Amino acid sequence: MTANSRCSAAEPPGLESQRREIESLLRECELRAGDSWYVVERRWYEQWKEFVETGDQNSSSFPGQIDNTELFEDLDSYHLKERLVENEDFMLVPAEAWHKLLAWYGMVDGQPPLERKVVDLPSTLKVEVYPIEIFLCLHSNMENVINAQFSRVDNIQSIQRAMCEAFSVPPGSECRLWMKSSDSSCERLRNVHISVLDACLSSGMTVIMETRNADGTWPSSRPQIMRNSVEEQDSYRGQPGVCGLTNLGNTCFMNSALQCLSNTPPLTEYFLLSSYLEELNFTNPLGMKGEIAEAYADVIKQMWSGRHYSVVPRVFKTKVGHFASQFLGYQQHDSQELLSFLLDGLHEDLNRVKNKEYIELRDAAGRPDQEVAEEAWRNHRRRNDSVIVDTFHGLFKSTLVCPECRKVSVTFDPFCYLSVPLPVSKERIMEVFFVSLDPYAKPAQHRVVVPKAGKVFDLCSALSEMTSVPPTQMVVADVFNHRFYKIYNSDESLSCILDRDDIFLVSCEQQEEQVLLALYLRERSHYRDYGSGSSSYGTTLFGHPLLLSTPRSSCSREALYNLFLQRLARYVRPPDPSEELEEEEEDDEEEELYKTQTNGISDGKDTKRLQQPCETTEEEKEEDKQEEACSPSLPANEQPARRRACRKRRKSLFTIQAVNSNGTTERGTGEGGSAVSFGSQPYVAIDWDPEMKKRFYNENEAEKYVKHASMEVPQQQTTVQLQECIELFTTVETLEEENPWYCPVCKKHQLATKKLDLWSLPEVLIIHLKRFSYTKFTREKLDSIVDFPLRDLDFSGCLLKKNVSNGEPPSCYDLIAVSNHYGGLRDGHYTSYACNKDNGQWYYFDDSKVTYAREDQIVTNAAYVLFYHRQDKIRKPTLPAPSTSPASSTQPANDITSCKEEDAEQGAAAAASYVTMETD
């Protein structure tokens, strides 16, 4: 018996019984969303009703088989006529009533039952007589379009299943759907679990299905993906996972993190098997609507397709920047910070818990650790259940002790990675230059050990032990661009001085009646700087600046000239008496600046004396008297002796000028006519004429320095064991003032002692080495070598949780990946080492370049984030290690070495599609 034939297996009940049963069902059945009701042609129903009401089974009013012919436009498509009206053209009966009528009378052969769903529309429930009619096609063949009907309460997944069946899509193919409206743009139907109604699908729309290409890309995205720079890309076949990542501009931190996660077997297999598709959480307010998980899946599928030697993670980068503004743009960032964001984002996007319940945390209150830990883990899993929790989450035991009432608080907290500190040395090695009082001694480069938290005076004291020069007679200066960038006070912190700074310690005999001059060397141009509004010469700084201490009583121009010439004696040749120096034109501006300079470095008592003429011989005095007698009315500054002194100065190797700390001439003067200066420090420049500099200044000799014996002693690279870092992590510490603990007994915040212990460890353990040290006073990167094992990292000695069966938990781990950081605080470069899960070979990933790596290369002072896999979860490689693996790590591991294959890539025709796929 078929469903469309009259029931003959059993006689139907009496007519009165039929009437009562159907009327009771019609009267009592209420509309409920999702229930099925059936459309019955009204004339047939009215005839049946008349038939059962007459009470005569042999009556001519017998309705016969259920017949809905009058409701169809045609009997080929069985498409309902438009604008049919309930109770005029058709009747609606609940499913139970329909099945009774069908069993009693059967249905005309070939006619489909008109099942309709009850839909929950805004403010009303109704039977959906007219379902949504949608056009369906494949992205690879948009000419082949079929139409289908779906209820508004059907989910998108039902459309996907219907399309896979209609278009014979191979089982296991990964698909995604796009909703195309009247124009040429499309929108992704990301959440396949929502209803057609919630997806805003309406009749006449087109749904396009695409299947992922063999190389991990999508046909719709392929034209937008930056192609790699070789023609053989489409035919490339390599080891899956051995794939570089293109640097998009300072994105090496992201590439390093992605390579480490890509080579984490349980997570990668989860995505390669498309297990994530059923667990995408589109409603989690803490998540990214599944977009981060999908973008990450696309990168992994491409990297492990074996069809790319390098992948461009542009879409992934865009998604990360969209949901985490700190990663917007193309600045350098921290690979561990990116890892932290990504693991949290993947967890929330894949969280199996759709509605997180509120859970009140309880203190241990003296209960056994095992009980409290199990309760904490259960509570964590009630709100957080994902592949990330399965793979990366462990449990801490946190113990806080109040220093006042001794209250002990024990909690168990989940973690995703261990951030372990490195032992920090209290000493610092600095390289500095010492400039002796001896003008013929070259500067000497020294390497000294100073307290890391010390003062500038400590640096002077350390150098004093090597030079026997008292620390009080040293001036510390930072030299940059031929000038003193800063002159330090003895009580300033050494943290102000960076390792890359050029620090000079100059020996100076400083006394109360002496002035400390900062001396710059400048070269004058051949032409006057008329463009600046004055007739002065343009100047350029050169050479090393000097610091000189001189008595205030010896600050005349002639005395300063001789002092400077003596200090430069090592690389400045004094003119031979027989050499004739050309006289220069008189420069009134130079005279005025000389007066300013001498006033600026001398006190009031010395002013008159400094302006007195130079000493003269008896012959010169007599000559002056005669000249003065001839011209008795000359002003004081034009007396013969004064003019003769000026002529002598104009024959000097260089001229002297008061300048500011930048080495540029001061145009104005301060109060009382004194020169403008930097604090109490006078700055002076000696200006060289280019020809004079060429003749008398030995540039090669001026730049020379010697290395002290301390520079020959090789620096010992600090090495610490990873186990030391873990032990330091579990050491008792006192909370900082910025982060106190509220004691429930004392009813106030306390600087409690805190101790962290490892209770349980995850399958994959991420260990972050805290190389970047930040305190109130210092910021530095610790370059210590952390000696970490590649195999058998054992936590049995420090793990609190014990396995009841054998007394010991599985606590041995093997290394699978390392994120490296090279450089300092403000710059640097990230790379990674990783072991391929399929062949067991180690590789070195440097953005798009991938090379073979040896195990003895992995442990370096650049190691930053370590990935360990628990041994009891590790599977043996399914492929042999590469037989051509070289002893050197310089051979590229992702070169194109295999032959071309003739199979065409899936979706090749997609590039010609006119449809623009958006929001991906």
QUIWOCOR-V39552 format. One line per field, one symbol per residue. phi: phi as a letter, one per 20 degrees, with the letter a starting at -180 (. if undefined). burial: + if it has 24 or more other ideal C-beta (glycine too) atoms within 12 Angstrom, else -. Layout:
phi = ???
burial = ???
This chain:
phi = .efedffcfbfffffffgfffffffffefdfcgnfdccecgfffffffffffefmcfeffegfmfgcdgfeefbeeeleffflfdfmddbcdcfgffgfffffecmbggnfefefceedeegmbdbeefdffdcecbefebffedcdbdbffefeffffffffgffdlfggnfecbdcedefeeeccfefefeeffffemecgnfddddcdfffenedgfegfeffffecffgfdfccfgnebecfeepldfffffffffffeegffffgffemfffedfdedffeedlmffffffgffffffdfmdcebddefffgfffffecffdfmcefceffffgfffffffgffdffeecfefcefdfflnffggffffffffffffdcbbfffgedecceddddcffedmfdddcdcfbdbdddfdgdfedcdcdcdddefffeefgdecdcdcffdedffffffffffedmegffdcddcedblmbefbdeefefffffeefefeddddfbeecfeddededddcdeffcfeffencdeefccfbmefcdcdbfffcdfgfffgffffffegfccefffgffeeffdffcfffffffffffffdceffeffffeffffcefffffffffffffcfeffffdfgffffffffffeffbddbfcefendffedcefmnfffcemdefdccdedfgffffeddeffffefbddfgffefffeffccegfffffffeefceffffcfdeefefmbfcefeccdceecdefddedeeffedccfdccbdeeffeedfeblfddffceffdfffcncefcdcdfcabedcdodfebqbdcbdbdffedmeecddclfeccfceffefecfegccddddfffdfefgecffgfegffeeefgedfeceffdeffffmffffefeeeedme
burial = -----+-----+--+--++-++--++--+-----++++++++-++-+++-++----------+-++++--++-------+---+----+++++++-++++++++++++--+-+++++++------+++++++++++++++++-----+++++++++++++-+++--+-+---++++++++-----++++++++++++-+-+---++++++++++++++++++--+--+----++++++++++++++++--++++++++++++++++++++++-+-++-++++-+--+++++++++++++++++++++++++++++++++++-+---+----++++++++++++++++++++++----------+----+--++-+++-++--++++++++++++++++++++----++++++++++++++++++---++++++++++-----++++++++++-++++++++++--++-+-+-+++++++--+++++++----+++-+---++++++++-+----++++++++++-----------++-++++++++++++++-++++++++-+++-++-+++-----------------++-++++++++++-------+--++---------+--------------++++++++--++-++++++++++-++++-------+++++--+++++++++--++--++----+--+--+-+---------+-+++++-+++----------+-+------+-+++++++++++++++++++++-----+-+++++++++-+--+-+--++++-------++++++++++++++-----++++++++++++++++++++++++++----++++++++++++++-++-------+--+---+--+++++--------+++--+--+-+-+--+
